[in-house]
């Protein structure tokens, strides 16, 4: 896990390799996380742990590092801001700016 974020009763999980290791990264939703008991992660019951997004993967950088709920681009619909550590040149249009990604959360 690289980052966690609450969305109502669900826990959003940013998962992928840690530090500067290359590999696939994604965002998952753990439904009704506070109501779960026992060893619920290992069984991955249908409808409990839901994959939401695969994040762009570029070897050598753009390591998804943080996420936050944000609705600026989607009005009242919840969105997710994802920021990256080790941004590659395509994320740095100037020496004082860096691009992040916005994703609209599914219902």
N, C-alpha and C positions, 0 to 999 in steps of 0.2 A: 504494500500500500504506500502510495506517495502522498495522498491527501484525503481528508474526509470532510464532508459538508452535509448539514441537515437540510432536507426539503420536506417540510411538514413532518409526517411521521416516518419518512423514509431516510435512510442514510445513503448518500451518494459517495461512491468510492472511486478515486483515481488510482488505477493499478498499473504496474509496469515495473521494469528493472529500476533499481535504485542507483544512486551516485551517477557515474558517467558511463554506465553499461548501456549498450545499444539493444533494442528489442521493441516488440509491439507494446503499445500502451492503450488503455481503454478506460471507459467510465461505466460503472455498474450501479444499479439501484438495489439496495437491500430493503424490501418492502416491510413496513411496520417493525422496524428494527428493535424498538423498545419492548415490543410484545413477544419477542422470540425468547425461548429458553432452551437450555441444553446445548448440545453440539450441533447447531443448525447450519453452520457454514459448510461443513464437510459433506452433508447430504445433498445440498443444492436442490431442494424440492422445487417442483414446477411452480412458478409464480412468486417465489421468495427472492431469489437473486436473479436480476434481469440485466443482461448486457444492454447498454444504451448506445454508446458510440465507440468506434475504433478511432483513435487519434492519428493524425498524420505521422508517419514514421520516416525519419531521414537519418541514416547512420552518421554519427559524428557530432550530433547536436540536437537542438530543439527537444530537450527533455522536459516533458510536461511535469510541472512542479507544484502548481497550485490551482485551486478552483474556488469560485465564489458564485453565489446566486446573483443574478442581475437581470432586470427586465427592461432596460433602456431601449433596446432595439426591437422588442417584441410586444410593447404595450403592456397589457395586463398578463400576458402569458409569461411564465417563468423561463428565464434563460440562464445559461451557465457560461461564465467567463473562465477560460483556461489560459494560464500563463506558463511560460517556458523558461527553464534555466539553460544556459549555453545556447542562446539563440543564434541561428545561422544568418548569413548575410541577407537572405530574402525577408527576414523579420526585422531588419534594421534599416529603414529607409534613410535615416540620418544618424549622425553620431549621438543625438540626444533623444531618440525615439526607438520604440520597439513595438511590433505588432503582437497581439494576443489573438485568441480565437473565441468566438461566441457560438454557442449551440443552443437551439431551442429545445427545451425538455419536452418529451412526448407526454401525452396525458396518461 
